[in-house]
Amino acid sequence: MPSKLSKINLNDYKPLREVIFSSLREAIIIGELKPGERLMEVQLAEKMGVSRTPVREAIRKLELEGLVDMIPRRGAQVANLSIKDIMDVLEIRASLDALAATLAAKKITEDELKELKIIYDQFVNYVEKENINGSIKKDVEFHEIIYKSSRNEKLIQILNNLREQVQRFRIIYIKDTSSHKGLVQEHYDIYQALCNRDPKKAGSIAKTHIIRQQEGIIKAIDEAL
């Protein structure tokens, strides 16, 4: 996996501060910058080949997103993942995913079902190859099609607001290869419920899917302590 903290491409069409912010945020989300790790402006600026000012601005923005904590007399550090954080975020997501799947079972189109099956097959392929990055990407795409198929823009907006926090948890879970068989089966069961236009079953499986992730993430964190 290439480092997100390598030299910044100064020819990038985006404003430099946005490129640095995106790079630091992704480094936190994928675990390159680990929970509790100090964010030293000088070192980060040297790694990325930029001045300290845009790095400082990016760190402040990451604090607003809850990805960075400012500790008195210590400075900035990557926000820790507490068990309560996981419980709070995934409890919300379990209910929202259940609602999205319930609505999608009524409104999903045949073309969206075909797209969902293609993504499911790609997900299985990446899981079998133990390609973590590919698995995560297809997991995200799988759920995003379901969200879109709900045809509820407010629901989609709320789920998108949870995206970055959920992504940190998703990576912990998918890295645990013991969870892969269950993940594949749960994705297939959700797909089948949508194909059968069964709102109750789709919502129930979608909720169970997130609850099992919650349990798996907490187990993985406990084992790492």
Rosetta blueprint (number, residue, H / E / L):
1 M L
2 P L
3 S L
4 K L
5 L L
6 S L
7 K L
8 I L
9 N L
10 L L
11 N L
12 D L
13 Y L
14 K L
15 P L
16 L H
17 R H
18 E H
19 V H
20 I H
21 F H
22 S H
23 S H
24 L H
25 R H
26 E H
27 A H
28 I H
29 I H
30 I L
31 G L
32 E L
33 L L
34 K L
35 P L
36 G L
37 E L
38 R E
39 L L
40 M L
41 E H
42 V H
43 Q H
44 L H
45 A H
46 E H
47 K H
48 M H
49 G L
50 V L
51 S L
52 R H
53 T H
54 P H
55 V H
56 R H
57 E H
58 A H
59 I H
60 R H
61 K H
62 L H
63 E H
64 L H
65 E L
66 G L
67 L L
68 V E
69 D E
70 M E
71 I E
72 P L
73 R L
74 R L
75 G E
76 A E
77 Q E
78 V E
79 A L
80 N L
81 L L
82 S L
83 I H
84 K H
85 D H
86 I H
87 M H
88 D H
89 V H
90 L H
91 E H
92 I H
93 R H
94 A H
95 S H
96 L H
97 D H
98 A H
99 L H
100 A H
101 A H
102 T H
103 L H
104 A H
105 A H
106 K H
107 K H
108 I L
109 T L
110 E H
111 D H
112 E H
113 L H
114 K H
115 E H
116 L H
117 K H
118 I H
119 I H
120 Y H
121 D H
122 Q H
123 F H
124 V H
125 N H
126 Y H
127 V H
128 E H
129 K L
130 E L
131 N L
132 I H
133 N H
134 G H
135 S H
136 I H
137 K H
138 K H
139 D H
140 V H
141 E H
142 F H
143 H H
144 E H
145 I H
146 I H
147 Y H
148 K H
149 S H
150 S L
151 R L
152 N L
153 E H
154 K H
155 L H
156 I H
157 Q H
158 I H
159 L H
160 N H
161 N H
162 L L
163 R H
164 E H
165 Q H
166 V H
167 Q H
168 R H
169 F H
170 R H
171 I H
172 I H
173 Y H
174 I H
175 K H
176 D L
177 T H
178 S H
179 S H
180 H H
181 K H
182 G H
183 L H
184 V H
185 Q H
186 E H
187 H H
188 Y H
189 D H
190 I H
191 Y H
192 Q H
193 A H
194 L H
195 C H
196 N L
197 R L
198 D L
199 P H
200 K H
201 K H
202 A H
203 G H
204 S H
205 I H
206 A H
207 K H
208 T H
209 H H
210 I H
211 I H
212 R H
213 Q H
214 Q H
215 E H
216 G H
217 I H
218 I H
219 K H
220 A H
221 I H
222 D H
223 E H
224 A H
225 L L
